[in-house]
Amino acid sequence: MAIWLALPHSLQLAQDFGLFTLLGVIGAIFANATGAGGGVIFVPFFNYLSFTPQSVVATSFAIQCCGMTAGAITWWRYFRVAHRYDDYWKALPSTLMLTIPASLCGIGFAQYSFVGASLLARHLGGAESLHIVFGTFSILLAVAIMASIPLMKRTHFEKDTKGIDIALLPLISFIGGIITAWLSVGVGELVAVYLIIRGFNVTMSIAIAVILSACTVWSALPYHGFISQAVHWEVILFAGVGAIVGGMLAKYVVLAFSVTRLKLFFGIWVLILGITSLPLF
């Protein structure tokens, strides 16, 4: 707010970009209530506005730095106050220790290594094919989310990470970090679906995904802020404020409604976004 008020023509900026506040609220509620990054909302919307592929990802990262951080703080406080001594939540710290470093390594590999850039350019068609890659990933993600819904009826959950989790969680997070660097969405969803399938508490899985995503997007932003310089900062001024509000509200959405219904609705929504992103017509 201080930056906006300090800028010349602040009222004109509000007229031109004020509606992005609503986009930030909606995207952050979806992101922080389901464990999925806000990219599933922001990427197709920015594609519709004809942003360049790099600007789509860069701007989505910057908005998520606001919304996912607000959500991560909210979920961490909820864990500390309500579930600090809950056996079904005690896996949260250890899971974050397994996933965050691996995800940051995946981001670094994709953004700064020659191999990562070559992998995107040669095997995935480059940044110009972003909408196709995003659509394919979204469809696969939607199928995984909806396939995991029957597992949410469990009343007894895993209490702590085991050997298989110690092996698989860093691998999934590393791959998820690479995907996130390219699409601004990926690592939180993959880890959340894995934890639900493994039988961990669903709400805890969402909290872990949100905190992990917050750390991941912050590690990805410097590249776009200083190297690609593709962030639309005017959009961030307004969408970021909305994302902070949405990130704080999302916890109450999860606690007020059935997680199964939230996941079903989210899965259908992601499936629709994925299909519409593909050049099928």
N, C-alpha and C positions, 0 to 999 in steps of 0.2 A: 504493500500500500504506500509506503514511504517513497519507494522508487517511482511508482506511478505518479504520485502527486508532484514529485520533483521534476518530472519530464515536461517539456513544453507541449502544448496542445493535448493535455491529459484528457480533456473532455472528448476530443475527437478520437483519441485512442479508445476510450470507453465505448463510443458509438460503433467503431469499426471492429473491435475485438471483444466487447463485453459478453456476447453470447457464448464465448469459449468457456466462461465460468461454469455454465450449466453442463457443458461437455466434461469439464474436469470433475464436477460432482458425480455425474453418472458413471464415468469411467472409473473413478476411485472407489465408489461403492461396489461396483462389480469386482474390481481387482481385489479389494480387501475383504470382501464377504465370501469369496470363493477360492482365494489363493492364487488366482490367475492374474497376470500382469495387466495393466491398463492398456497395453498395446492392442488387445483384441478389440477395443473400442476406438482407440486413436488412429491406428494404422489405416483401416478402411476409410475413416472419415477424412484423414489428410490426403489419402489417395484421391478421394472424390474432389477435394479442393485443388488437385493437380500440383501438390508439393513435389519436389524432386525426391527420388527414392532415399537419398541420404538425409534430406530434411525431414522426411517422414519419421525415420528411425531416431534421429537426433532430437527432434522436438518431443517425440513420445517419451524418450528417456528423461528429458528435463522435467516434463510434467509428472512422471512417475517418481522422480526424486522428491517432489513435494508430497504427493498422495501416498506413496508406499511408506515414506518415512513417518507420516502422521499415523498411518495404520499400524506400522511396526511398533511405534511407541505405545499406541493404545492397546495392542494385543500383549505386549510385554508387561505393561502395568496390570492388565487383567490376569495374566499368569502369576505375577508376583502377589497380587492381592487375593485372588480366588482359588488358585490351584498350585500354590507353591509346594504344598505338602500332599498333593494328589498323586497317587501312584500312577494313574493313567496319563499324567502330564510330565512325569519326571524325565522322559526321553527328550524333552524339548531342548535343554542346553546341549546335551551330547550330540543330538542330530544337527544342530546349528554348527557345532565345531567340526563335524564331518563334511558339511555341505558348503559353508561359506568360503573357506579357502579354495576348494576345488572349483567353485563357480567363478571366483575371481581369476583363477588361472585360465579358465576357459575364455573369459572376456579378454584377458591379455593375449592369449594365443590367437584369437580371431582378429583382434584390432591391430596388433603390433608386429606379428610374425609374418614373414613372407609366405610360409606354408598356409597360414590361415586365409590370407588374401587370395592366394592362388586357388585354394579349395573353393572359395565362393565364386571366383571368376570362371574357373574352368569346368566345375562340376554342377554348379547351380545357376549358371547363366548370368552372373553378375548382379549388381544392385538393380539393374533395369527389370529383372525378373522377380522383384520383391513380392509383387502381388500374387504371383503364381506360387512361390515358395510359401508365402503366408497362408494362402488358401489351402494348399495341401496339408500344411502343418495343422491348421485349424480343424480340418476334417478329421485327421487322425486323433487330435486332442479330444474332440467332441465324442468320438467313438469310445475312447478310453474313459472319459468322464462318465458317460452313460452306462458303460459296462461295469463300472465300479459302484454304481448306485445300489444294487442288491446287497453289497457288502456293508452298507451303512446301517443296516438293521441290527447289527451286532450290539449286544449289551455288555460283553466282556472284550477287552482290548489288550493288545500287547503293552507291556509296561516299560520295556527298555530295549535298546538296540542290541542286536546279536551279531554273530560273526558275519552272516550274509549281508546284514545292513552295513557293517563296517567296510565291506568290500564293494557293495553296489552303490551306496549313497554318494561317495566321492566321484565314482565313474559317471553316474547319472547327472550329478551336478556339473561336472566338467563339460559333458556334452550339452547340457542345458545352458551353460554359460556361453558356449559357442553359438548356439541357436539364438540366444537372447541378444548377443552382439549384432547379429544379422537382422533380427526381426523385432527387437525390443520386447519380446515375449518368449517364454519357454521354460526357464529353469524352475520357477515356482510351481507351474502346472505339473511338470514331470515329477518333481519331488512329492507334491501333494498326492497325486494319483498313486505313486509307489507306496507311500505311507498308508493310504487308505486300503489298498490291496493287501498290504502286509498285516493289516488288522490293528493299526494304531487308532487312537481316538480321532474322530473326524475333525472336531473343532480345533484340537491341538495341531492336526496336520495343516489346516488352513492358517493357523497362527505362524507355524514354522515357514510355510511358503511365503507369507507376507514379509516376515522379517528377512528371510533369505533374499527375496526379490529387492527389498529396499537396499541391502548392502550391494547387490549386484548392479543395480542401475546407477548407484553413486560411483562405482568403479568404472562404469562405461562412459559417464558424462564427460570427464576431462578430455578424452579423445575428440569428441564432437565440439567441445567448447573452445579448444585451442588448436586443433589440427584441421579437422574438416570444416569447422566454423559454420555448420549447417543448421544451427538451432534458430528457430523463429522466436526471438525473445519477447516480441510483442504478444504473441500467443501465450507464452509462459506467464506473463504478468497477470493474466486473467484466469487461464485454465489452471494455473498452479494454486491460486487461492481456492478455486472450487474443489481441486483435488485434495487439499488439506481438510476442507470441510467433509468431503466424502469419505476420506480415510478415517476420520474420527467417528462418523456415523455407522460405518460398515459393521463394526462389532455388534451394535444393537440390532442390526438387520439379521445377522446370523443367530443371535440369541432369541429373537422374537419369532422367527419363522423356522419351519422344518428345514434342516440342512438338505434332506433328500429332495425337497421341492426346489430349493435354491440350486442345487447341482443339476437337476433335470432341466430347469429353465435355462440355466447357464449353458449346459451342454447343447440344447437346441439352438440357442442364440449363436454360439460359436460355430455350430454346423452351418447355419444360414449364412453367417459372415464368410465362412470358408468357401461355400459353394458360389456365392455371389462374387468372390474375388477371382475365381477361375474364368478364363475366356471360353466359356461353354457355348455361348450364343454369338 
